[in-house]
Amino acid sequence: MNTIGLIAGIGRLPVEFARAACGMGFAVIAIGVAPGVDEELSRTANKYHAVGLGELDKLIAILKQESVQKVTMLGKVTKEHLFSGAARPDARMQRLLAGLPDLNDDTVMLALVREFAGEGIGVLDQTEFIRQLLPAAGVLTERQPSEEEVADMKFGLDMARKIGGLDIGQTVVVKQKAVMAVEAIEGTDACIRRGGQLGRGKVIVAKAAKPNQDVRFDVPSVGPDTLKAMIEANAAALVIEAGKTLLVDRQKVIELADSHEICITVM
C-alpha cells in the first residue's frame, strides 16, 4: 500500500483529505502540528502523531520513521503563532527561519518544502486528492446577486489577487467598490468581522488565489467558519474563484448562507 504523509493544521480539510486518500487505497500518516486539530483526524487516518508547533526535527523524524516520501500540508496554521509565543521552534526550525530574507508566507513555506526535499520527501499539490472540493462557476445559493453586488464581487476579486501578489493575504472585504478590510496575519475570519464592522454590514467578502499560486501550500479555502464570521459581520455575499478555492462542508455552508440570505457566487 502506498503511504502519504499529512501535515495537519486546524479545520476540516485534513479530515476530508484523509478520508479521500484512504478511500483510494492509500495509507495516511497524519501528523498534527497545531493546537485544535480536528479530533476526527486521528480516527480517519491510518496512524496519527502530534508534534509541537515548530518541532521541525521531530516532524521529519516521524516522516522518515514511517517511510513517508510524499506529504501534503493542509489545515490552518497561522503565522500569528510565530509571534504570539504559541510556537516554540526547535533548533532546526530556528536555523531555517534565521536564514530567510523575510517571514512572508511564501518565503517560509518554500523554505519548508526545500527542507523536506533535502530529506527525500516531496510535497504534493494540496488539491490532488480533493479536487471535488473545487466548485465550478455559478451561484451556489438560493439568492442571486444583484447587479451592484456583482460589480463589488469583480472589484473584490481584483483587489484580493493584488494583495495575494504581494503575499499579504487572500481575502478582502469591500462595499460600493471601496476596500473595508484586507486580510493579513489575523486570518480570514477576523478580517471579515473587521470589514463588516467598518462597512456597517451588507459587505462583500472576496477570496482569491495568488496570481502565481503554488498549489503545494496555502490554496484558498472557505468553510462553515467563514460563513459564521460573515453572519456576525452581517455580510451580504461571498465570491470565490472557480477551480481555485476549496469549499469545505459544502452542504452546511450553503445551508448557513441560505438561512441568512447570503449569496455565494463562484466566478
Secondary structure as UniProt FT lines:
FT   STRAND          3..8
FT   HELIX           13..23
FT   TURN            24..25
FT   STRAND          27..32
FT   TURN            35..36
FT   TURN            39..40
FT   HELIX           41..44
FT   STRAND          47..50
FT   TURN            53..54
FT   HELIX           56..65
FT   TURN            66..67
FT   STRAND          70..74
FT   HELIX           80..84
FT   HELIX           91..98
FT   HELIX           105..118
FT   TURN            119..120
FT   STRAND          122..123
FT   TURN            126..129
FT   HELIX           131..133
FT   STRAND          138..139
FT   HELIX           147..165
FT   TURN            166..167
FT   STRAND          171..175
FT   TURN            176..177
FT   STRAND          178..182
FT   TURN            185..186
FT   HELIX           188..199
FT   STRAND          204..207
FT   TURN            211..212
FT   TURN            215..216
FT   STRAND          221..222
FT   HELIX           224..232
FT   TURN            233..234
FT   STRAND          237..240
FT   TURN            242..244
FT   STRAND          246..247
FT   HELIX           250..259
FT   TURN            260..261
FT   STRAND          263..266
//
